[in-house]
Amino acid sequence: MRDKARRVKLYSCALELIKENKTTKPEQIFESKREKIYRFAGIWADERKFSVQIRHDLKTGNRYFTSVFPE
């Protein structure tokens, strides 16, 4: 449960990173004919690093928030 609580605290940071990120290109960590998965790296207010994963469905063009986790 502690890990889940920690991820919930990072949720607002993750949304801000996705919304405001204009300079850093995400790392592509998986690709298939149907989808791609990207990872963004961010820094929390107290200088801790975290990552956000986004899944891009190539068939529909939709993007889905997958996870956020501290490093």
N, C-alpha and C positions, 0 to 999 in steps of 0.2 A: 504493500500500500504506500510506503514511503516514496517509491519511485514514481508512482502515479501522481501523488501530490506534488512532487517536484516538477513533473512535466506540465501539470496544470498551471503552475506559477510561470512557466516559460511560454504559455500559450499566447498571451498578449504581446510578448516580445517577438514571437514567431510571426504573428499577423503583421506587425509593424515592419519587420524585415522584408516580408514578401511584398507588402504594399509600397514601401518607400525605396526599395533597392533598384537603383538605376545604373549603378556603376559596376558592380561585381557580377560576373557571369556565373551561373550555377554550374556545379560539377555534375556531369551526366554519369550516373552510376549503373544504369541498366537500360538496355534497348532491345525491343523485339518488334515484330511487324505490327503488333497491336498497341503497344504502350512504351513510354519512356519514363524513367524515374530520375528526378533531379534532386540534388542536395545543395542547400544554401548554408553557408557558415555565418554565424553572428556572434556578437559579444554582448553579454548581459550587463546590467548596470554596475555590478561589482566585479567587472573584468573577467568573468568566467565565460568560456566558450560554449556554444550550443549549435546544433544542426537542425535544419528543417528539411523534410522530404516532401516532394510534390510528385504526384503521378499524373502524367499527361496521356489521356486516351486518344490515340491517333485516329481512330475510326470516327469518333464524335467531335473531337477537338476540345473536349472539356478537360479542365485541370482540377485535381482533387488534392486537398491537404491530407497527407498520409500520417506524418508523425513529427514530433519535436522531442529532442533528447539532449541532455547535457553531455559534454565530452569529458 
